[in-house]
Amino acid sequence: MIKNKLPWPDNARCAVAFTWDMDADSILHLAHPERAGHLLSTQSSLRYGPEVSIPRLCEVYKELEMHQTFFVPGWCMERYPHTVDLLLEHGHEIGHHGYIHENPVQLTRETERHVLERTLECFRKFTGSHPKGWRAPVNGFSGHSLELLVEFGIEYDSSLMGDDIPYVLECSKGSIVEIPMYVTADDWPHFMHCADLSFEMPISAPDDAKKVYLADFDAMWEHGGLWVGVWHPFLSGRIPRIQMMVEMIHHMRERGGVWFATLGEISDHVRKAISDGSWSPRIDAVPYDPEPIGDLNHLQ
Ligand SMILES: [Zn+2]
């Protein structure tokens, strides 16, 4: 099923990362710049992420002896510096996730550059370091993103969906590692139900979501792939869903041969495998179509 398998560390069969996008109330301010502060119910449900679920996740992962990657917008670092401190104290990785969760696809190249740079300043101020990785808010990886990520020394992205194992994104300025995700491992379609944000999905039982996640994991375990959960603290940080995550981890551990890693560790592993010649990645030159593909008038 998977050609050109990447050899995982310690002969593991597959790699697993539960990644968390800590959007918090950035998305509400972005959607309703004038009214967000008056939408208290929705705001409280989004603040549950940094205030309640991340402290809980830190304890749960400590007990499980696991570290994860949390993507945090710069604005959220400014608003929740205590949550950033907590994540760092527990040894988790923090990745770049825009400034206030703006969609890069809707920005000019200049604004996208400014947003990247402004958030890197937040990293300097609140973490004292430079992030290895980036996930585009709302998967909005633009035609300019790769060149800008290379310019700012970002080593990997995890927003695209072009393979089952890591691959390399290349442009004239350089390259980065892509650690792909897919919507079937995203919690949004199962749990996001919020009229103020215009998403009212039918809510899944944790067991039904688990079925979808584990179908992917079991296939990746069978064929040597990668499973990357894309979860949100305000959704999956609720108690029954954390219980479901713990059950998933027990299932994965029982199967055995699973490399649990942060995305930064996966990116380092990929770079090392490329540089020592033990593996050659598939390379995607992006953007695929820098210009529109041409006249489609014949369709009218
Ligand atoms: Zn996000």
Boltz pocket constraint, residues with backbone or C-beta under 6 A from the ligand:
constraints:
  - pocket:
      binder: B
      contacts: [[A, 21], [A, 22], [A, 23], [A, 97], [A, 101], [A, 136], [A, 137], [A, 138]]
      max_distance: 6.0
